[in-house]
Amino acid sequence: MKRQLKKVTSVCLGAILAASLTACGGNSAQQEPAVSAPVQNEQTAEEQKATESMESQASADEQESLWDLSGEITITAWNSSYTAIVEGADRFMEMHPEAKITVEQVADNTKLFTQLTTGTGVPDIMQFQNRDDLTAFDKYAGSFLDISDLMAKYEKDLVPAVIPLLKDGDTWLAAPWDVAPAMLFYRTDIFEECGVNPEDIKTWDDYIEAGKVINEKTNGKTKIMGFDYNGTSSFDMPLIIFYEQGGSFFDESGNVQFNSDAVTTAFGIFQKMIVRPDRALCKAV
């Protein structure tokens, strides 16, 4: 049974690696997973026992098939995702010696877009950012494999907000890696030394005022945030606040709305932090 995954976004590593590789043996038909049907009220105890026995055997056969996997696949990813996938792939290959997984580290998807356009050199599994999925599905329609059979059973366990980013209509074309949680850490000793109570910070304005106090009392040595004015974080950091405001780059009619209240609020907050470079509350990194 050969199942070539030429174009799949992101990873639910165990499930997709298993589905991507070739199951050993002479059976040319795909083995469907066992499904536990609800027992009807009129079913006798003996019939129920027989049903459970068949289901148990089917499940055992399915699990045994997962231990006979062979074939080769290629995955592309970047940053910490690359490291995590390499570790997962190594463990997977230890469990399945006939499987070969090549994980390639890339800086971004620039090369991938060219590969999808030409149809050559496309990896079997590829990492995308959630926000780029729908654009890729639309621009390269027909290039991604329908993985609905893998993902349907996991839908109830996923964060609802991420699901529409992984599907084209009712068809699953990607599996989630994460939902990009964001948080701020702070040095308790510095806050205590500067007399700032973190419990008093309820809004971004409170946060900025606390930063002013800390910046002043440490003679400008301590900033409240690392922020690259002209690099990646110059977009990503305000984007977090933009989404927090419920912002969208398009209105209900599909028109671009870069001058929305959410955009103004997000970039206005960071403007307050860097309005005077000599007194900036953010540190350029």
KAVENKA-V943558 format. One record per residue. N is the residue number from 1. PHI is phi in whole degrees, -180 to 180 (* if undefined). PSI is psi in degrees with one decimal (NA if undefined). Layout:
BEGIN
((N/PHI/PSI) (N/PHI/PSI))
END
This chain:
BEGIN
((1/*/116.4) (2/-113/128.9) (3/-132/103.4) (4/-92/114.0) (5/-92/95.9) (6/-86/-28.7) (7/-147/98.7) (8/-136/135.1) (9/-86/148.1) (10/54/-167.8) (11/-151/135.0) (12/-108/88.5) (13/-53/-54.3) (14/-59/-50.6) (15/-64/-45.9) (16/-75/-36.2) (17/-62/-42.5) (18/-62/-41.6) (19/-74/-22.1) (20/-80/-25.3) (21/-94/168.7) (22/-91/126.9) (23/-78/130.3) (24/-70/161.2) (25/114/169.2) (26/-88/-4.3) (27/-72/120.7) (28/-92/-6.5) (29/-97/143.2) (30/-70/131.1) (31/-82/123.9) (32/-84/144.1) (33/-66/150.1) (34/-67/140.4) (35/-119/126.9) (36/-87/109.6) (37/-84/145.2) (38/-65/141.3) (39/-78/126.6) (40/-74/151.5) (41/-60/-33.7) (42/-82/-3.0) (43/-73/133.5) (44/-75/164.1) (45/-61/-37.5) (46/-68/-42.0) (47/-66/-38.5) (48/-64/-42.1) (49/-62/-40.1) (50/-66/-40.8) (51/-62/-46.8) (52/-62/-36.5) (53/-64/-44.3) (54/-65/-40.4) (55/-65/-40.1) (56/-63/-42.2) (57/-67/-40.4) (58/-63/-41.0) (59/-65/-40.5) (60/-64/-42.0) (61/-63/-38.9) (62/-65/-46.7) (63/-63/-38.6) (64/-64/-37.9) (65/-65/-29.6) (66/-71/-14.4) (67/-94/1.1) (68/-121/69.8) (69/-114/140.0) (70/-145/167.6) (71/122/-180.0) (72/-130/139.1) (73/-139/158.2) (74/-122/137.9) (75/-124/138.8) (76/-117/139.9) (77/-162/172.1) (78/-139/175.6) (79/43/-142.2) (80/-66/-22.7) (81/-63/-40.8) (82/-58/-47.9) (83/-61/-44.5) (84/-65/-39.8) (85/-68/-38.5) (86/-60/-45.8) (87/-63/-43.5) (88/-65/-39.8) (89/-65/-40.0) (90/-62/-43.1) (91/-65/-39.8) (92/-63/-42.4) (93/-70/-27.7) (94/-66/-37.9) (95/-75/-29.7) (96/-129/82.5) (97/-59/-23.0) (98/-84/-3.7) (99/-95/141.6) (100/-127/120.6) (101/-120/118.8) (102/-104/121.6) (103/-109/118.9) (104/-105/132.7) (105/-90/127.6) (106/-126/157.4) (107/-78/-36.5) (108/-165/-165.8) (109/-97/13.7) (110/-57/-49.2) (111/-66/-36.8) (112/-62/-40.1) (113/-62/-37.7) (114/-66/-41.5) (115/-63/-41.9) (116/-66/-35.9) (117/-66/-43.2) (118/-87/-20.4) (119/78/17.0) (120/-123/142.9) (121/71/15.8) (122/-73/129.3) (123/-69/163.5) (124/-74/-38.6) (125/-131/135.8) (126/-136/148.8) (127/-92/134.9) (128/-128/158.2) (129/-81/143.9) (130/-51/-39.4) (131/-70/-14.6) (132/-97/-10.4) (133/-57/-53.7) (134/-63/-35.6) (135/-62/-44.0) (136/-65/-43.0) (137/-60/-38.1) (138/-77/-46.4) (139/-70/-34.2) (140/-117/48.0) (141/-55/135.3) (142/89/-4.7) (143/-91/-10.5) (144/-111/142.7) (145/-80/138.6) (146/-72/113.2) (147/-114/29.7) (148/-59/-35.5) (149/-65/-26.5) (150/-85/-38.0) (151/-92/-24.3) (152/-54/-40.9) (153/-74/-14.8) (154/-95/-9.5) (155/-57/-39.7) (156/-67/-17.8) (157/-98/-1.2) (158/-95/154.4) (159/-64/122.3) (160/-55/-35.6) (161/-64/-25.7) (162/-87/-19.8) (163/-60/-45.9) (164/-61/-20.7) (165/-80/-9.6) (166/-109/-1.9) (167/-127/151.5) (168/-111/99.4) (169/69/-120.4) (170/-98/3.6) (171/-99/123.7) (172/-77/126.3) (173/-120/-4.1) (174/-151/158.6) (175/-117/142.7) (176/-77/142.5) (177/-98/-48.6) (178/-159/-177.7) (179/-118/25.2) (180/49/59.6) (181/-66/151.1) (182/-132/143.7) (183/-155/163.2) (184/-115/135.5) (185/-105/154.9) (186/-142/155.1) (187/-86/110.5) (188/-62/-36.3) (189/-66/-39.9) (190/-68/-41.5) (191/-60/-41.9) (192/-67/-43.7) (193/-62/-34.0) (194/-92/-0.5) (195/71/30.1) (196/-104/125.1) (197/-96/113.8) (198/-60/-23.7) (199/-68/-18.4) (200/-84/-7.6) (201/-89/105.0) (202/-112/-26.4) (203/-130/170.8) (204/-66/-32.7) (205/-64/-40.2) (206/-61/-41.6) (207/-61/-43.9) (208/-66/-41.7) (209/-64/-40.4) (210/-63/-38.5) (211/-64/-36.7) (212/-63/-42.9) (213/-62/-48.6) (214/-65/-40.8) (215/-63/-41.0) (216/-70/-45.3) (217/-74/-15.1) (218/-105/14.8) (219/57/39.1) (220/79/5.6) (221/-82/-23.8) (222/-114/124.9) (223/-106/161.2) (224/-93/-8.1) (225/-162/140.8) (226/-85/125.3) (227/-146/118.0) (228/-86/107.9) (229/-59/-32.2) (230/-122/6.3) (231/-106/-153.9) (232/-59/-44.8) (233/-70/-14.2) (234/-65/-18.7) (235/-106/-45.2) (236/-65/-40.3) (237/-65/-50.7) (238/-63/-27.7) (239/-63/-34.8) (240/-61/-45.6) (241/-70/-35.8) (242/-57/-47.3) (243/-68/-34.3) (244/-60/-31.1) (245/-82/1.4) (246/77/24.3) (247/-72/153.0) (248/-142/142.6) (249/-77/-9.0) (250/-129/147.2) (251/-88/-176.1) (252/-64/-19.7) (253/-94/1.3) (254/87/9.8) (255/-85/142.8) (256/-66/134.9) (257/-135/73.9) (258/-77/-10.4) (259/-105/29.2) (260/-73/164.8) (261/-60/-37.1) (262/-64/-40.4) (263/-65/-46.5) (264/-60/-43.6) (265/-64/-47.9) (266/-62/-52.2) (267/-74/-24.8) (268/-65/-37.5) (269/-62/-45.7) (270/-72/-28.5) (271/-64/-37.2) (272/-63/-31.6) (273/-77/-27.6) (274/-122/18.0) (275/-61/-32.2) (276/-124/107.6) (277/-53/-33.6) (278/-75/-17.3) (279/-123/22.2) (280/-60/138.5) (281/-85/-15.1) (282/-101/150.3) (283/-106/123.0) (284/-67/127.5) (285/-119/NA))
END
